Amino acid sequence: MLRAHVEQEPPRPSGINPEIGPELEAVILRALEKKRDARFDTAFDFWRAVRHARGRDTKDIDELESSLKAAGREGPDTGRIAGVT
């Protein structure tokens, strides 16, 4: 099973839920990339991409990210999605 996790591609999200459109599917698959540098750099980048794929505004995300950075706050919402920064 571990070998499959490392070597096999994940199933296409639209195959599990046909209501997932191609743009959102691309975002999900990018988040699941095996190579770290192919994934989103931060949770904020991922969140923006999901919002964009769903046709929604991202201004609140930008404002939240800016205010957290200005306050010097680091955490899971400002760190790398992969975990260790």
For each residue, the residues with C-beta under 8 A, 3 or more apart:
1: 4 5
2: 5 6
3: 6 7
4: 1 7 8
5: 1 2 8
6: 2 3 34
7: 3 4
8: 4 5
9:
10: 29 32
11: 15 16
12: 15 16 25 29
13: 16 17 20 24 25 28 29
14: 17 18 20 21 22 25
15: 11 12 18
16: 11 12 13 20
17: 13 14 20
18: 14 15
19:
20: 13 14 16 17 24 25 28
21: 14 24 25 53
22: 14 25 26
23: 26 27 52 53
24: 13 20 21 27 28 50 53 54
25: 12 13 14 20 21 22 28 29
26: 22 23 29 30 53
27: 23 24 30 31 46 49 50 53
28: 13 20 24 25 31 32
29: 10 12 13 25 26 32 33
30: 26 27 33 38 39 40 49
31: 27 28 39 40 46 81
32: 10 28 29 39
33: 29 30 36 38 39
34: 6 38
35: 38 39
36: 33 39 82
37:
38: 30 33 34 35
39: 30 31 32 33 35 36 81 82
40: 30 31 43 45 46 49 81
41: 45 80 81
42: 45 46 78 79 80 81
43: 40 46 47 76 77 78 79 80 81
44: 47 48 61 64 65 77 78
45: 40 41 42 48 49 81
46: 27 31 40 42 43 49 50 81
47: 43 44 50 51 58 61
48: 44 45 51 52 58 61 62
49: 27 30 40 45 46 52 53
50: 24 27 46 47 53 54
51: 47 48 54 56 57 58 61
52: 23 48 49 55 56 58
53: 21 23 24 26 27 49 50
54: 24 50 51
55: 52
56: 51 52
57: 51 60
58: 47 48 51 52 61 62
59: 62 63
60: 57 63 64
61: 44 47 48 51 58 64 65
62: 48 58 59 65 66
63: 59 60 66 67
64: 44 60 61 67 68 77
65: 44 61 62 68 69 78
66: 62 63 69 70
67: 63 64 70 71
68: 64 65 71 73 75 77 78
69: 65 66 72 73 78
70: 66 67
71: 67 68
72: 69
73: 68 69 78
74: 78 79
75: 68 78 79
76: 43 79
77: 43 44 64 68
78: 42 43 44 65 68 69 73 74 75
79: 42 43 74 75 76 83 85
80: 41 42 43 83 84 85
81: 31 39 40 41 42 43 45 46
82: 36 39
83: 79 80
84: 80
85: 79 80
